[in-house]
Structures are given as structure tokens and as C-alpha cells.
Amino acid sequence: MSVTVRKCLRVTSMLGSSFYRYHHNLKLNCSAIQRANLQLLNCASSCHDNHIHLPPLSARRMSSSGRRTCHHGNQSQNGLVSNDEDVIKRFIVDNTEVDRSHLTPEIALRLMTPACPLWDAPAQQSSDILQHHGIDDPFWAFYWPGGQALTSRYILDYPSVVSGKDVLDVGSGCGASAIAASMSGARSVLANDIDRVSIQTIKLNAELNDVTVATTSRNLVGQSNNQWDVVLLGDMFYDKDFTDTVTDWLKHLADVGTTVLIGDPGRIFLQDHPVKRRLVNIFKVDLSEKCRQENNGMTQGFVWKLCESER
């Protein structure tokens, strides 16, 4: 790998991918280190003797409200955003490859791999490419472990969970959970992500797997007009404020009878949150060696069901 990040395995184990994803921006956005949480930087500095080569995964950048950064309209902080879906799709195709080397080989996904041009590109070059296209960190190009757990052997092996039901996949990213739900017989599937590039990725991946998935980039968190039987969230808890906001909404959904399923590999903001008292573990899967290497400190993925009331 072209970037060496100084960090400690113990710190990574405790803080998980929150620390990890901040610092992967060193590869895809050389200014990301300036946005990282100061406490995490101090932890890393105290472990300066540990040099670990990390793959250039991206971070899910958060706004001050805790939601992932998303720029709408014609202009973003990084430059002009094309409104042409074909232009965005071409960028995705040119910078990803079809991959099945994950926990759900039944699903083909366009992902960023070591064979892709941005993976080992110099930091400035990759930053310039993303800025030229007006694209934020491409979290949509990776299949995060919480999503793999939720999508993988759970939905695909237990299709009755979604079969014949209306399903919402929040923070859909590459669209894997939505695609799995469609493959498993869901009556309707809506993939929701506030990043418009993610929306085009979902469309490409749905077409690749010959399934029908509706998409929306509207922020649905907090929407009280519940029209879904099942709500899926895969690997979303990277910020305390956002965790507070989304879990308040999820608790409301569960209390009115919606099945809420959460895929998570042990993110600290979920594990330490009061909502944990309402979560029941219904599935566990060992992550692949490849996934472990890309997510230091993570060895298993869990699926949690949110109960209607505290136990």
C-alpha cells in the first residue's frame, strides 16, 4: 500500500472503524486528517511505534449534526457535481470492478479493490480526481462488515424475514442489503442514501443482479409516516449525535410494529448506547480474512433486532 498510517491495534480494537475510517481519508483525501477527531489523533500519537499498512478505504464523513455529508444541487465543496446520471455512472464503472469476494458471493457488486486506479494512486492525484468530479469520499465503493452481516447469511438464508414485505434500506451505500431483500422476495424495496453517487451505484448494482430496487436520496431519518414492514440499517453508527438521532427514530418505528434490523460489527457508538438494552442479537457471522484485514479489530458481524419496549 502507498500509505502507512501510525496507529495501535489496541486503539483500533476499542474504537473500531470510527478511527479507521477517519484515517483512510489519508489515501483518498489528503486533508481528511485535519477533520479527524482530536482524541483519536492523540491515541494514535501515543502509539507511534506501531506502523501498520492499511488499505485506502474511505470514511463516512459526518456533518456537525452527525449526518453524513451530502451536497445537493450543482455545486459541492469539492467542485461541480454533474447532474448527468450517465457521467456519474461512468465514473463509478471506471473506478470500481465487479467483485464477489465477500460474505455474499451470490451478489455481484461494483467495489473499489486493489485492481482499481484510485486504490494505490498518490494522495494528491486521487484527491484531484475526486474533486474534479465533485465527489466526496466514496463510501459507496466498499462493502462494510455490518452490511455484510445483515445482508449475508441472514437475509439470504432467512428470506421469510423480508418475503412479501415492504422494505426500507437506510444508508444503503452500495445497495447490497436492498438487493438481498429483493432477491429474497420482498414485495417492494426502497434503497435510501443521501449521497447521489451512492444512488447511481445502487442502480448499477441492482441491474448487475437483475433485481428491482427503488431509490431515493431524501433524508428519511425521523419520518413518522411509517409505510415499511421492515427497516434495515447496515453499519451506520460512527458518530454519537447521529446514533442518538437515528435510534430515537428507530425506537419509534419499532414501537408501531416495524421490524427493525441492524447490522453492526461492534461499533463503539452503538455498543455504548442506551438503545443496546432494547437490542436482541439474532445472528452472528465470522468475517472473512479479507474483511478482517480491511477492518482492523473487527472479527465478527452481528444482526440485532430492536424490541418494541425495553426488556
N, C-alpha and C positions, 0 to 999 in steps of 0.2 A: 504494500500500500504506500501511497505517496505522502501520507500524513501520519505523524506519530503524535498521539495525544498522551500527555502525562496524567496518569490517574492511578488510583488504587483499587484493586479488586474488591477490597472490603467496603470501600465507599460506594462502589458501583452496586454491590450486593444490597447495601442498605437503602440506597436512594433509587436504584433501578434505572430505568430508561429515561427518567426525567433528566438526570445528569448526562446520561449517554447521548440523548438526542440534542441537547443544547450544544454539545461539543462536536457532534458530527457536522454541524454547520461550518466548522473549520475547513471542511472539504468543499462544500457546495456554496458557502457564502463566507468569505474570509472575515467579514465584520461581525459574525454571529457571536464570537467570544465576548464582544463588548456588551451583548444583551443578556449574557448568561447570569444566572443568579449568583450574587456575590458570595453567599455562604458556600455554594458548591465549588466556586473557584478557590476559596480558602481551603476547603477539604482537599482539592486536587493539589494545591501548592504544598500542603503538608506531606504529601506522598510523592514528592518529586523524584525519588529514586526508582519509582516503578514506571517503566516505559512499555506501553502496550500498543501494538499496531491495531487500529480499528478500521473497519470498512467505512466508506464515506456515506453512511446513512444520513438522512436529513432530520431536522427537528420539527415538531409541530409547534409553530410559533404562536404564542398567546398574546392577545391584546391586554390592555390594562384591566379589562373586565373579566379576563380569564378565558375568553373565547379565542379560538384560533384566528389569526389574522386573515382577513379576506378583503380584497379590493374589488369593488364593483364599478361598472361603467367603463370608460375608455382609458382611464389613467390609473396607474398604481404607483407606489413609492419607488418601484424599480424601473418604471418606464411605461411605454404604451402597451396596453393589453389588447390583443386582437379580438374583435368580435366575430371573426370568421371561424366557425367551428372546424372547418377543414384545415385551417392553418394550425390551430391548436392540436388537432388530431395528428397532423404530420409531425409536429414537434414530439409528441408522445411516441409515435411509431419510430422516429429516428433515434430516440434516446432510451428506448427500452427493448427488451426482447421477450418473446413468449416463453414462459417458464412454468414447469410443473414440479420442480424440485422443492416441494414444501409438504405440509401435512395433508394437503388435499389435492393429490395428483389428478383427481377427476376433473379439476377445474384448471383450465389454462388461463394464465394471467400475464398481462404485459407488465414486467417489473424491471427495475434497474438492477443490473447484475455486473460482475467484473468484466463481462464482454462488451459493456456499453461505454460509449465515448466519455461520458461525464464521470465515470467511476474513478478513473485514475488521472483525469485531467488536472493540470495545475490549478490551484485555488483561484487565481485571478481569471484564468480562462473560463472555468466553469461559472464563476460569478458573472463574468461579462456575458456569457451565453444566456444565462437565466435573465439577467437584466434586459438584454436586447429583446427578449420575448415577453418581458413584463411578467415573469413567472416567479412566484415565491417558492420557498423550499419545497421540493417535490415529495411530500409525504405520501402522496397518492401512488408513488412508484415502488412502494415497499409493502410487504405483507406482514404486518406487525403480529407478534405472537399471540396477543389477546384475541385478535381477529381470527388467527388460525385455529385457536382452541374452540371459539364459538362456531366458526364455520365448519371446522374439520369434522372429526368423527362424531360431533354431537348432532348438528343439523342434518348432515348427510346420512348418518347412521340411525337417526331417530326422526325420520321425516314427518311423523304424525304431529310433531310439535308445531309445524307450520302448515301442514297439508290442509287445503281448503280454507285457509285463513288469510286475512289481510295483514300484511307485514310491513313494518317500517324499519329501515336500517339507518340509524343516526350516525353521522360521522363516517360515511360509507367508505371513503378513501378509494381503494382500487375496486370496490364493489363486490368483493368475494362473498361476504355474508349474504348480500342481496341475491347474488347469483345462486348460491347454495339453496336459499329459500325457494327461488323459482324452480330450480332443478328438483326440489323435494315436494313440489305440488302445491305451493301457496296459491291462493285464489288471485291475489294481487300483491305486488312488491313495489315499494317506493324507496329508492335509494336517495338519501339526503346528505348533502355535503355543501358547505358554504363556499368552497373553492370551485370556481367554474372549470378549472383544468381537471380537477377530480371528476366532475360530471362527464366530461368528454372521455376520460379514462374508463369510467364505468360503462359508458355506451360501447366503447371499443371492446371491453372485456365481455360484456353481455352478448355482443354479436359473435365474438370468438367462441362462445359456449352455446350459441344458438338458443338463447333464452330471452324472455321478455321482462325487462325491468324499467319501470318508470323512474324519472329522476327529478329532483328539484334542488336548487341552491338557496332556497329561502331558509332562514333560521327558524326551525320548528321548535326549538327548546323553549318550553313554557307555554306552548299552545294548549289550551284547555279543551278544545273541541275534539275529543278523542274519537277517532274513526278507525283505529287499528286494533286488531286482536292480539298481535304480538309486536313488541318493540325490541330491537336488537341494538346493542352497543358493544363494539369490539375495540378494546384498548383506547380508552378516551380520557383517562384520569391522570393528567400531567400537571395539574395546577389546582391549588386549594380552592380558590374562588370559583373556578369553573365547576369543580367537583361539588361544591355547595349548591350552585345553581342547578346543575343538571340532576342531582339526586333529589332535590326538592320536587322537581318536575316528575321524575320517575316514580317517586313515592305517591304522588297524586294519581298517576296512571295506574299503578298497582292497586290503589285503594278503590278505583272504579272498575276493577276487574280485568285490566290489561295484563297479559303475560309479559313481564319484563325480564329479559335475559342479558346478562353482562359477561363478556369475555375479558379476562384480565390475567396477566401472568404474575401478579403480586406488586403492582404499583403502590408506592407508599401512601399516596393521597387517597386511595380507596381503602387500603388496609387499615389506616389510622382514622378513618371517618366514622362518625356515629351510625351512618347508614349500614355499616357492617353487621349490626345487630339484627337487621332485617334481611340479610342475605343468607341463602341456603346453598351450599355447594352441591351441584347436581352432576358435575362431570369434571374429570381431571385427565390430562394427557401429558405425556412426556414430550418436550420439544425436541426436534431433530438436532443433531450435532451442528449442522449448518446454522440453524436458528439460534442455538446457544452461543455460537461464536459471534454472531451478529448482535446479540443482546446479552452482553456480559452480566452475569449474576442471575439470569433467568433460566430456569431449567424445566419448568412446567407451566402449562396453561390451564386455567380454571374457568368453568362456566358457573355463574351464580344466578339464582332466581330470586327476585325481590318479592318478599312476602307482603301480603295486604296489610298486616299490622305487626307491631313488634312482638316477638316471642317472649 
